[in-house]
Amino acid sequence: MLSIIIPTFNEKENVRKISRKISDILKDNDYEIFFVDDSTDVTPNILEEVSAGNENIRFIHREHRRGLATAVALGFRKTTGDILCVMDADLQHPPELLKTMLDKIMSGAELVVPSRFIHGSDDGGLRRNRKLISITARLMAWFFLRRARTLSDPMSGFFMMKRHVIEGIELDPVGWKILLEILVKGRFDQIVEIPYRFRPRRGDSSKMSVKEQLNYLHHIMRLVSVSSEDSRFWKFTAVGMSGVIVNLSVYSILFAVMKLPVVLAGTLAAVIAMFSNFLLNSKYTWPDTDRRQFFRSLSLFYIFCGLGVVINSIVLAGLTHWFHLNNYLAQLMGITAATLWNFTTNNRWNWGVEWETENNQQPEPEEPILSETEESLF
C-alpha cells in the first residue's frame, strides 16, 4: 500500500481539492492519505468531513503547531504502507506525478525525488530573493553533506520511498527539511530524480525566516555530527588547519632562532607538521586505527600527503600559467584539490578499510522511531 503523508497548516481551501485529485489519480491503486494537521482555523472540521465515510483518508490534529518535519515523522509512524510519499497540501506539488513516482518505485527505485532543477523542470518563477535563498540552502547542503550531492534538489519537500529506507533509524527532525535527514541516515542504493514544474503559491513567501535559517544551520551541523563520512572529512580538515599553525611555528623557531637555512627549515617544519597531523588524525579522525600498524600507516600518510603537495603545485602552476588565474585563488584551489586527495586516499587505503567494513554491517530493521524528545510531543 502507498501511504501519502500531507502536513497541513490552515489549508481549508486546499484539503478537499488535493484529496479529490489524489483519489481520482490513484483510484486503481491501494493507497491511503494521512493528513497531519497543525491548523488554527477550520481546517480540522473540513478534514473531518473529507475523511467521513472514506476509508482511504485519515487525519490527526495536533493542538500546538510543532513544525513540518515532526508532522512528517509522525506520519511515518502512524501509517502502514510499504511505500511512503510526502507532499504539500497547497498543490505546489502536482498530484499527477504520483503515478510516475510509483512506477519508478515499482521498477526498483528506493527513493524518488521530483526536482525543480533538472532538464524538463521548472522552479515556478521564484522571485529573486527566493531563488537566492534556495541556491544558498542547496550549496550549504552540498558543501557539508556528501549524500546531498546525489540530488540536484536535496531541499525538496516532495518525495516517495520504500519504507525500509527509514526502518530502524532515529528521526530527530529540526525545521522543515526532513529529506536531508533521510538522505544522511536512510538505507538506500537506488535513488531517482524526475523533473516537475513547481507551482508558485499565491502570495509566494519564503519559509526561510531568520529563525528557520538558524534552524537549518543547526540541522546541517547536527547531520554532519551523526554522519561518519561527513564528520571525518571535517575533522580531517580541522587537523589540516592545525598543521598549518604547527608548520609556521616550527619554521619560525628553526629559521629565526636556530638560524637554519630557509629550505632546510621549511622542509623540517613540513615533516614535523605532517607528523602532528598523522597523530591527530589517528586519535580523532580515525580513532579505530590498529595501533600495530603504526609505521605502515605513518608511511602511507607521508606518501599520500607528499603526493598531495605535488598535486597542489601542479594545480597552482597550471591555473596561473595556462589560465592566468589570480595567484591566491589558484593556491586556494590547489589546497582544496590536495585536501580532497589526501582525505580520499587515506580514508580508502590507509585507515578506511576497517571502518568501511564495520559501517556496512547494518543492524536488523526495526520499526521507525523518533527521538525521545520528539516522541514525548505525541
C-alpha beads as a LAMMPS data file, in Angstrom:
LAMMPS data file: protein, C-alpha beads

378 atoms
377 bonds

1 atom types
1 bond types

-500.0 500.0 xlo xhi
-500.0 500.0 ylo yhi
-500.0 500.0 zlo zhi

Masses

1 110.0

Atoms # bond

1 1 1 0.000 0.000 0.000
2 1 1 1.036 3.582 -0.695
3 1 1 0.753 5.953 2.272
4 1 1 0.692 9.646 1.333
5 1 1 1.586 11.947 4.234
6 1 1 0.422 15.537 3.928
7 1 1 1.235 18.094 6.664
8 1 1 -1.326 20.893 6.854
9 1 1 -1.445 24.301 8.462
10 1 1 -4.509 26.419 7.731
11 1 1 -5.230 24.763 4.368
12 1 1 -9.023 24.994 4.414
13 1 1 -9.095 25.956 0.718
14 1 1 -6.955 23.039 -0.450
15 1 1 -7.604 19.843 1.529
16 1 1 -10.752 18.991 -0.436
17 1 1 -9.055 19.711 -3.758
18 1 1 -5.966 17.635 -3.111
19 1 1 -7.977 14.755 -1.640
20 1 1 -10.194 14.679 -4.728
21 1 1 -7.244 14.862 -7.125
22 1 1 -5.303 12.080 -5.415
23 1 1 -8.382 9.873 -5.205
24 1 1 -9.021 10.288 -8.942
25 1 1 -5.407 9.612 -9.884
26 1 1 -4.948 6.572 -7.623
27 1 1 -8.435 5.055 -7.943
28 1 1 -6.934 1.796 -9.238
29 1 1 -4.252 1.614 -6.526
30 1 1 -4.157 0.583 -2.880
31 1 1 -3.446 3.840 -1.042
32 1 1 -4.180 5.975 1.992
33 1 1 -3.961 9.730 2.552
34 1 1 -2.870 10.744 6.025
35 1 1 -3.109 14.423 6.992
36 1 1 -1.108 15.679 9.978
37 1 1 -2.775 18.940 10.857
38 1 1 -1.452 21.817 12.966
39 1 1 -4.125 24.303 11.876
40 1 1 -5.613 27.107 13.919
41 1 1 -8.555 27.688 11.543
42 1 1 -11.441 25.444 10.436
43 1 1 -9.193 23.007 8.518
44 1 1 -9.756 20.211 11.113
45 1 1 -13.520 20.468 10.561
46 1 1 -13.081 20.145 6.811
47 1 1 -10.728 17.188 7.263
48 1 1 -13.398 15.546 9.428
49 1 1 -15.889 15.949 6.588
50 1 1 -13.446 14.747 3.921
51 1 1 -12.461 11.631 5.848
52 1 1 -16.005 10.715 6.949
53 1 1 -17.018 7.521 5.223
54 1 1 -13.785 7.373 3.210
55 1 1 -11.505 4.636 4.480
56 1 1 -8.655 5.902 2.294
57 1 1 -8.393 9.231 4.132
58 1 1 -7.348 9.729 7.755
59 1 1 -6.068 12.672 9.758
60 1 1 -4.712 13.648 13.133
61 1 1 -4.902 17.144 14.602
62 1 1 -2.186 18.456 16.925
63 1 1 -3.201 21.246 19.280
64 1 1 0.112 23.069 19.212
65 1 1 2.000 23.663 15.973
66 1 1 5.284 21.727 16.074
67 1 1 6.672 22.092 12.577
68 1 1 6.505 20.370 9.234
69 1 1 9.328 17.883 9.793
70 1 1 7.856 16.496 13.023
71 1 1 4.484 16.213 11.277
72 1 1 6.074 14.065 8.562
73 1 1 7.902 11.943 11.135
74 1 1 4.625 11.330 12.965
75 1 1 3.018 10.378 9.651
76 1 1 5.710 7.752 9.088
77 1 1 4.797 6.167 12.438
78 1 1 1.031 6.304 12.067
79 1 1 0.756 4.930 8.522
80 1 1 1.075 1.327 7.405
81 1 1 2.071 1.470 3.732
82 1 1 5.115 -0.304 2.350
83 1 1 5.651 2.803 0.212
84 1 1 5.666 6.308 1.720
85 1 1 5.112 9.634 -0.017
86 1 1 5.423 13.162 1.372
87 1 1 3.888 16.190 -0.326
88 1 1 2.425 19.608 0.463
89 1 1 -1.288 20.295 0.686
90 1 1 -1.203 23.556 -1.253
91 1 1 -0.980 21.898 -4.720
92 1 1 2.515 23.235 -5.363
93 1 1 3.445 19.565 -5.673
94 1 1 1.363 18.214 -8.580
95 1 1 -0.564 15.048 -7.604
96 1 1 -0.362 13.987 -11.271
97 1 1 3.243 12.921 -10.622
98 1 1 2.232 10.279 -8.082
99 1 1 1.690 7.644 -10.785
100 1 1 5.116 8.300 -12.318
101 1 1 6.797 8.194 -8.916
102 1 1 5.016 4.958 -8.029
103 1 1 6.084 3.412 -11.347
104 1 1 9.724 4.277 -10.567
105 1 1 9.414 2.663 -7.137
106 1 1 7.851 -0.473 -8.619
107 1 1 10.705 -0.605 -11.154
108 1 1 13.338 -0.812 -8.411
109 1 1 13.984 2.720 -7.162
110 1 1 14.089 3.039 -3.384
111 1 1 13.815 6.827 -3.223
112 1 1 12.214 9.053 -5.893
113 1 1 12.552 12.835 -5.694
114 1 1 10.899 15.268 -8.135
115 1 1 13.375 18.052 -8.877
116 1 1 12.866 21.678 -9.870
117 1 1 16.394 21.921 -11.256
118 1 1 16.938 19.238 -13.912
119 1 1 16.152 19.226 -17.630
120 1 1 12.426 19.460 -18.238
121 1 1 11.647 21.008 -14.837
122 1 1 10.610 24.489 -13.743
123 1 1 11.111 26.289 -10.431
124 1 1 7.817 28.130 -10.829
125 1 1 9.371 31.521 -11.489
126 1 1 10.506 32.071 -7.931
127 1 1 11.271 35.652 -7.061
128 1 1 14.889 36.762 -6.909
129 1 1 15.100 36.623 -3.101
130 1 1 13.539 33.127 -3.070
131 1 1 15.998 31.956 -5.725
132 1 1 18.916 33.305 -3.678
133 1 1 17.659 31.578 -0.526
134 1 1 17.104 28.326 -2.427
135 1 1 20.555 28.389 -4.050
136 1 1 22.274 29.222 -0.750
137 1 1 20.484 26.415 1.092
138 1 1 21.350 23.869 -1.604
139 1 1 25.002 24.961 -1.727
140 1 1 25.276 24.562 2.030
141 1 1 23.744 21.082 1.883
142 1 1 26.084 20.046 -0.946
143 1 1 29.109 21.532 0.794
144 1 1 28.638 19.857 4.171
145 1 1 26.800 16.609 3.333
146 1 1 28.162 14.165 0.763
147 1 1 24.878 12.336 0.288
148 1 1 23.089 15.595 -0.518
149 1 1 25.280 15.856 -3.619
150 1 1 23.451 12.884 -5.146
151 1 1 20.465 15.182 -5.792
152 1 1 20.019 18.435 -7.671
153 1 1 17.174 19.321 -5.283
154 1 1 18.012 17.961 -1.794
155 1 1 15.700 20.598 -0.282
156 1 1 12.599 19.100 -1.895
157 1 1 9.538 18.533 0.239
158 1 1 8.086 16.137 -2.343
159 1 1 9.395 12.566 -2.427
160 1 1 8.425 8.892 -2.351
161 1 1 10.350 5.973 -0.863
162 1 1 10.127 2.385 0.259
163 1 1 9.539 2.077 3.983
164 1 1 12.724 0.079 4.546
165 1 1 14.706 3.260 3.789
166 1 1 13.819 4.595 7.270
167 1 1 13.287 1.351 9.177
168 1 1 15.401 1.202 12.313
169 1 1 16.700 4.771 12.096
170 1 1 16.053 7.513 14.609
171 1 1 14.461 10.586 13.087
172 1 1 15.159 13.741 15.052
173 1 1 13.972 16.451 12.661
174 1 1 14.645 20.166 13.014
175 1 1 12.863 22.812 10.943
176 1 1 11.156 21.796 7.733
177 1 1 13.600 19.809 5.559
178 1 1 13.269 16.186 6.595
179 1 1 14.540 14.862 3.239
180 1 1 18.085 15.903 4.205
181 1 1 17.893 13.738 7.315
182 1 1 16.601 10.799 5.273
183 1 1 19.434 11.257 2.749
184 1 1 22.053 11.165 5.519
185 1 1 20.559 8.437 7.708
186 1 1 18.464 6.352 5.318
187 1 1 19.276 2.923 3.849
188 1 1 19.069 3.051 0.084
189 1 1 21.119 2.363 -3.022
190 1 1 18.777 3.294 -5.860
191 1 1 17.741 6.952 -5.952
192 1 1 15.966 8.572 -8.901
193 1 1 15.161 12.188 -9.742
194 1 1 12.367 13.170 -12.110
195 1 1 11.590 16.662 -13.428
196 1 1 8.496 18.565 -12.390
197 1 1 7.045 22.028 -12.681
198 1 1 6.807 23.664 -9.293
199 1 1 3.618 25.668 -8.927
200 1 1 4.084 29.008 -7.137
201 1 1 1.569 29.655 -4.423
202 1 1 -0.431 32.865 -4.389
203 1 1 1.287 35.375 -2.147
204 1 1 4.508 33.411 -2.567
205 1 1 6.530 33.844 0.610
206 1 1 9.605 32.114 1.916
207 1 1 9.591 29.754 4.889
208 1 1 13.190 30.808 5.491
209 1 1 12.649 33.368 8.249
210 1 1 15.651 34.235 10.406
211 1 1 14.513 31.588 12.888
212 1 1 14.203 28.962 10.163
213 1 1 17.618 29.899 8.768
214 1 1 19.132 29.279 12.199
215 1 1 17.188 26.013 12.466
216 1 1 18.524 24.994 9.069
217 1 1 22.127 25.709 10.109
218 1 1 21.526 23.749 13.308
219 1 1 20.098 20.870 11.285
220 1 1 23.076 20.819 8.893
221 1 1 25.595 20.793 11.744
222 1 1 23.729 18.063 13.588
223 1 1 23.570 15.901 10.464
224 1 1 27.315 16.357 9.976
225 1 1 27.883 15.202 13.560
226 1 1 25.870 11.986 13.091
227 1 1 27.272 11.187 9.650
228 1 1 30.593 9.368 9.949
229 1 1 31.542 10.046 6.329
230 1 1 30.956 13.798 6.696
231 1 1 32.298 14.341 10.227
232 1 1 35.519 12.511 9.316
233 1 1 36.176 14.895 6.449
234 1 1 35.650 17.997 8.579
235 1 1 37.795 16.579 11.380
236 1 1 40.469 15.900 8.763
237 1 1 40.182 19.496 7.541
238 1 1 40.424 20.877 11.089
239 1 1 43.529 18.769 11.714
240 1 1 44.998 20.109 8.478
241 1 1 44.434 23.686 9.660
242 1 1 46.186 22.877 12.921
243 1 1 49.082 21.556 10.823
244 1 1 49.476 24.999 9.242
245 1 1 49.948 26.506 12.719
246 1 1 52.463 23.800 13.656
247 1 1 54.325 24.310 10.385
248 1 1 54.649 28.071 10.824
249 1 1 55.601 27.787 14.492
250 1 1 58.333 25.211 13.875
251 1 1 59.593 27.131 10.844
252 1 1 59.898 30.311 12.910
253 1 1 61.942 28.509 15.566
254 1 1 64.220 26.741 13.084
255 1 1 64.808 29.770 10.884
256 1 1 64.690 32.735 13.264
257 1 1 66.077 31.153 16.437
258 1 1 68.249 28.258 15.255
259 1 1 69.354 30.103 12.088
260 1 1 68.873 27.119 9.768
261 1 1 68.771 27.755 6.003
262 1 1 65.350 28.613 4.600
263 1 1 64.864 25.432 2.555
264 1 1 66.041 23.131 5.364
265 1 1 63.901 24.937 7.943
266 1 1 60.861 24.765 5.642
267 1 1 61.369 21.068 4.894
268 1 1 61.788 20.088 8.531
269 1 1 58.759 22.190 9.514
270 1 1 56.655 20.425 6.873
271 1 1 57.783 16.972 8.036
272 1 1 57.044 17.787 11.691
273 1 1 53.653 19.321 10.827
274 1 1 52.786 16.235 8.804
275 1 1 53.693 14.008 11.744
276 1 1 51.494 16.134 14.021
277 1 1 48.645 15.755 11.538
278 1 1 49.164 11.990 11.481
279 1 1 48.948 11.696 15.268
280 1 1 45.830 13.874 15.495
281 1 1 44.111 12.050 12.631
282 1 1 44.917 8.703 14.237
283 1 1 43.366 9.824 17.505
284 1 1 40.363 11.885 16.358
285 1 1 39.574 11.355 12.672
286 1 1 40.138 7.594 12.530
287 1 1 40.121 6.589 16.221
288 1 1 39.704 2.881 15.384
289 1 1 43.176 2.669 13.906
290 1 1 45.005 -0.605 14.516
291 1 1 47.941 0.587 16.652
292 1 1 50.002 -2.404 15.475
293 1 1 50.013 -0.826 12.012
294 1 1 51.513 2.469 13.246
295 1 1 54.588 2.594 10.994
296 1 1 52.709 1.267 7.962
297 1 1 50.018 3.943 8.424
298 1 1 52.634 6.632 9.010
299 1 1 54.474 5.666 5.815
300 1 1 51.280 5.702 3.759
301 1 1 50.287 9.026 5.276
302 1 1 53.578 10.613 4.248
303 1 1 53.330 9.125 0.755
304 1 1 49.748 10.248 0.157
305 1 1 50.241 13.714 1.632
306 1 1 53.544 14.094 -0.235
307 1 1 51.657 13.423 -3.457
308 1 1 49.121 15.969 -2.243
309 1 1 51.877 18.593 -2.180
310 1 1 52.710 17.667 -5.780
311 1 1 49.031 17.986 -6.776
312 1 1 48.835 21.372 -5.076
313 1 1 51.892 22.562 -7.046
314 1 1 50.554 21.228 -10.362
315 1 1 47.164 22.899 -9.883
316 1 1 48.807 26.165 -8.835
317 1 1 51.221 26.163 -11.778
318 1 1 48.571 25.148 -14.303
319 1 1 45.975 27.709 -13.227
320 1 1 48.455 30.582 -13.104
321 1 1 50.389 29.681 -16.276
322 1 1 47.638 28.438 -18.603
323 1 1 44.570 30.263 -17.273
324 1 1 46.278 33.356 -15.778
325 1 1 44.243 32.970 -12.592
326 1 1 44.976 35.116 -9.555
327 1 1 47.855 33.567 -7.563
328 1 1 45.976 33.414 -4.267
329 1 1 42.809 31.972 -5.820
330 1 1 44.880 29.404 -7.694
331 1 1 46.689 28.441 -4.469
332 1 1 43.337 28.057 -2.684
333 1 1 42.090 25.745 -5.431
334 1 1 45.340 23.804 -5.238
335 1 1 44.940 23.390 -1.481
336 1 1 41.356 22.220 -1.991
337 1 1 42.412 19.634 -4.569
338 1 1 45.229 18.408 -2.321
339 1 1 42.926 18.189 0.712
340 1 1 40.387 16.091 -1.221
341 1 1 43.197 13.837 -2.470
342 1 1 44.729 13.437 0.986
343 1 1 41.412 12.619 2.648
344 1 1 40.183 10.236 -0.053
345 1 1 43.406 8.246 -0.281
346 1 1 43.938 7.993 3.475
347 1 1 40.297 7.134 4.126
348 1 1 40.224 4.455 1.454
349 1 1 43.689 2.891 1.565
350 1 1 45.222 3.854 4.879
351 1 1 42.616 3.916 7.663
352 1 1 39.358 3.387 5.850
353 1 1 39.257 -0.392 5.231
354 1 1 38.230 -1.500 8.730
355 1 1 35.839 1.433 9.142
356 1 1 34.073 0.732 5.833
357 1 1 33.669 -2.952 6.719
358 1 1 32.203 -2.067 10.096
359 1 1 29.950 0.606 8.610
360 1 1 28.479 -1.835 6.115
361 1 1 27.263 -4.149 8.887
362 1 1 23.838 -2.615 9.247
363 1 1 21.552 -3.585 12.128
364 1 1 18.416 -5.580 11.548
365 1 1 15.484 -3.362 10.501
366 1 1 13.187 -2.234 13.274
367 1 1 10.138 -0.059 13.466
368 1 1 10.937 3.572 12.558
369 1 1 11.211 5.663 15.679
370 1 1 11.531 9.249 16.744
371 1 1 13.962 10.641 19.235
372 1 1 12.829 10.627 22.844
373 1 1 12.319 14.390 22.639
374 1 1 10.019 14.211 19.633
375 1 1 8.245 11.078 20.937
376 1 1 7.267 12.961 24.077
377 1 1 5.404 15.545 21.973
378 1 1 2.911 12.992 20.741

Bonds

1 1 1 2
2 1 2 3
3 1 3 4
4 1 4 5
5 1 5 6
6 1 6 7
7 1 7 8
8 1 8 9
9 1 9 10
10 1 10 11
11 1 11 12
12 1 12 13
13 1 13 14
14 1 14 15
15 1 15 16
16 1 16 17
17 1 17 18
18 1 18 19
19 1 19 20
20 1 20 21
21 1 21 22
22 1 22 23
23 1 23 24
24 1 24 25
25 1 25 26
26 1 26 27
27 1 27 28
28 1 28 29
29 1 29 30
30 1 30 31
31 1 31 32
32 1 32 33
33 1 33 34
34 1 34 35
35 1 35 36
36 1 36 37
37 1 37 38
38 1 38 39
39 1 39 40
40 1 40 41
41 1 41 42
42 1 42 43
43 1 43 44
44 1 44 45
45 1 45 46
46 1 46 47
47 1 47 48
48 1 48 49
49 1 49 50
50 1 50 51
51 1 51 52
52 1 52 53
53 1 53 54
54 1 54 55
55 1 55 56
56 1 56 57
57 1 57 58
58 1 58 59
59 1 59 60
60 1 60 61
61 1 61 62
62 1 62 63
63 1 63 64
64 1 64 65
65 1 65 66
66 1 66 67
67 1 67 68
68 1 68 69
69 1 69 70
70 1 70 71
71 1 71 72
72 1 72 73
73 1 73 74
74 1 74 75
75 1 75 76
76 1 76 77
77 1 77 78
78 1 78 79
79 1 79 80
80 1 80 81
81 1 81 82
82 1 82 83
83 1 83 84
84 1 84 85
85 1 85 86
86 1 86 87
87 1 87 88
88 1 88 89
89 1 89 90
90 1 90 91
91 1 91 92
92 1 92 93
93 1 93 94
94 1 94 95
95 1 95 96
96 1 96 97
97 1 97 98
98 1 98 99
99 1 99 100
100 1 100 101
101 1 101 102
102 1 102 103
103 1 103 104
104 1 104 105
105 1 105 106
106 1 106 107
107 1 107 108
108 1 108 109
109 1 109 110
110 1 110 111
111 1 111 112
112 1 112 113
113 1 113 114
114 1 114 115
115 1 115 116
116 1 116 117
117 1 117 118
118 1 118 119
119 1 119 120
120 1 120 121
121 1 121 122
122 1 122 123
123 1 123 124
124 1 124 125
125 1 125 126
126 1 126 127
127 1 127 128
128 1 128 129
129 1 129 130
130 1 130 131
131 1 131 132
132 1 132 133
133 1 133 134
134 1 134 135
135 1 135 136
136 1 136 137
137 1 137 138
138 1 138 139
139 1 139 140
140 1 140 141
141 1 141 142
142 1 142 143
143 1 143 144
144 1 144 145
145 1 145 146
146 1 146 147
147 1 147 148
148 1 148 149
149 1 149 150
150 1 150 151
151 1 151 152
152 1 152 153
153 1 153 154
154 1 154 155
155 1 155 156
156 1 156 157
157 1 157 158
158 1 158 159
159 1 159 160
160 1 160 161
161 1 161 162
162 1 162 163
163 1 163 164
164 1 164 165
165 1 165 166
166 1 166 167
167 1 167 168
168 1 168 169
169 1 169 170
170 1 170 171
171 1 171 172
172 1 172 173
173 1 173 174
174 1 174 175
175 1 175 176
176 1 176 177
177 1 177 178
178 1 178 179
179 1 179 180
180 1 180 181
181 1 181 182
182 1 182 183
183 1 183 184
184 1 184 185
185 1 185 186
186 1 186 187
187 1 187 188
188 1 188 189
189 1 189 190
190 1 190 191
191 1 191 192
192 1 192 193
193 1 193 194
194 1 194 195
195 1 195 196
196 1 196 197
197 1 197 198
198 1 198 199
199 1 199 200
200 1 200 201
201 1 201 202
202 1 202 203
203 1 203 204
204 1 204 205
205 1 205 206
206 1 206 207
207 1 207 208
208 1 208 209
209 1 209 210
210 1 210 211
211 1 211 212
212 1 212 213
213 1 213 214
214 1 214 215
215 1 215 216
216 1 216 217
217 1 217 218
218 1 218 219
219 1 219 220
220 1 220 221
221 1 221 222
222 1 222 223
223 1 223 224
224 1 224 225
225 1 225 226
226 1 226 227
227 1 227 228
228 1 228 229
229 1 229 230
230 1 230 231
231 1 231 232
232 1 232 233
233 1 233 234
234 1 234 235
235 1 235 236
236 1 236 237
237 1 237 238
238 1 238 239
239 1 239 240
240 1 240 241
241 1 241 242
242 1 242 243
243 1 243 244
244 1 244 245
245 1 245 246
246 1 246 247
247 1 247 248
248 1 248 249
249 1 249 250
250 1 250 251
251 1 251 252
252 1 252 253
253 1 253 254
254 1 254 255
255 1 255 256
256 1 256 257
257 1 257 258
258 1 258 259
259 1 259 260
260 1 260 261
261 1 261 262
262 1 262 263
263 1 263 264
264 1 264 265
265 1 265 266
266 1 266 267
267 1 267 268
268 1 268 269
269 1 269 270
270 1 270 271
271 1 271 272
272 1 272 273
273 1 273 274
274 1 274 275
275 1 275 276
276 1 276 277
277 1 277 278
278 1 278 279
279 1 279 280
280 1 280 281
281 1 281 282
282 1 282 283
283 1 283 284
284 1 284 285
285 1 285 286
286 1 286 287
287 1 287 288
288 1 288 289
289 1 289 290
290 1 290 291
291 1 291 292
292 1 292 293
293 1 293 294
294 1 294 295
295 1 295 296
296 1 296 297
297 1 297 298
298 1 298 299
299 1 299 300
300 1 300 301
301 1 301 302
302 1 302 303
303 1 303 304
304 1 304 305
305 1 305 306
306 1 306 307
307 1 307 308
308 1 308 309
309 1 309 310
310 1 310 311
311 1 311 312
312 1 312 313
313 1 313 314
314 1 314 315
315 1 315 316
316 1 316 317
317 1 317 318
318 1 318 319
319 1 319 320
320 1 320 321
321 1 321 322
322 1 322 323
323 1 323 324
324 1 324 325
325 1 325 326
326 1 326 327
327 1 327 328
328 1 328 329
329 1 329 330
330 1 330 331
331 1 331 332
332 1 332 333
333 1 333 334
334 1 334 335
335 1 335 336
336 1 336 337
337 1 337 338
338 1 338 339
339 1 339 340
340 1 340 341
341 1 341 342
342 1 342 343
343 1 343 344
344 1 344 345
345 1 345 346
346 1 346 347
347 1 347 348
348 1 348 349
349 1 349 350
350 1 350 351
351 1 351 352
352 1 352 353
353 1 353 354
354 1 354 355
355 1 355 356
356 1 356 357
357 1 357 358
358 1 358 359
359 1 359 360
360 1 360 361
361 1 361 362
362 1 362 363
363 1 363 364
364 1 364 365
365 1 365 366
366 1 366 367
367 1 367 368
368 1 368 369
369 1 369 370
370 1 370 371
371 1 371 372
372 1 372 373
373 1 373 374
374 1 374 375
375 1 375 376
376 1 376 377
377 1 377 378
